[in-house]
Amino acid sequence: MTNVPDDPAVAEMVDQLRAIEERLRDLAYDRLREAVESGHDKAPPEQRRIEQARRAVARALHALAPDGLETD
């Protein structure tokens, strides 16, 4: 873990947020894949909401550990 805050409570939250961001990323990808496999040519609204939530979590990670962020 790089540049994680010294506060153990914050460091724990950073770890949890990273895990949540990863789960949201995987879920968004799964929804998009399902839509493509079903013949849709556009991302479903649910996938877009999941991706919006993932970006919000990524912003929170950046606020807590700006140099330790390993997401896009």
N, C-alpha and C positions, 0 to 999 in steps of 0.2 A: 504494500500500500504506500503510495507516494504522497507526500505533502498532506497527510491527514492531520487535522487539528489535534493538539495535545490533550484536549479535554476528552476523556474516555467516552462520555455520553455522546458527544458530537461525533467522535470516530465511529461509534456503534451505529448512529443514525446514518452516517455516510455509507457504511457497509450495507445497511438495510435498503437505503435508497438505490444503491448500485444494483442490488438484487431485484428490486421492484422495477427499475428501468429495464433490466434485461428481460424480465418476465413480460413486461408490456411490449417490448420490441418483438419478442418471439410470438406473442399473441397477435400483434398487428400483422406480422408476416404470415402467420397461419390464416388469418381472415382474408388477406389479399390473395394468397395461394388458392384458398377455397373458392373465391370469387372467379379467379381465372379458370380454374378447373370446371366451374359451372358455366363457363362461356360468357361471363360478364366482361365488359371492356373498361369498366370504371370501378374504382375502389368503393366498397360499400360504406355507408355512413358510419357504421360501427367501427370499421377499421380506421377511419379518419379521426373519430373521437378517441380511440385507443392511442393513436399516434400523437394526438394533441396532449393527452395525459402523459405520455412518455417524454415529450419535449418539456413539459412543466417539471417533471421529476429531474430531468437533465439540468434544467436551470437551477433547481434547488441544490443539486450536487455541485454545480459550479459556484454557487454562493458559499457553500460550506467548505469546499476543498477545490479552489480554482485551479491549482496546478496539478492536482491529482485526478482530474476528470479524465476518464478513459472512454468517453462516449462521443458521438458526433453531434 
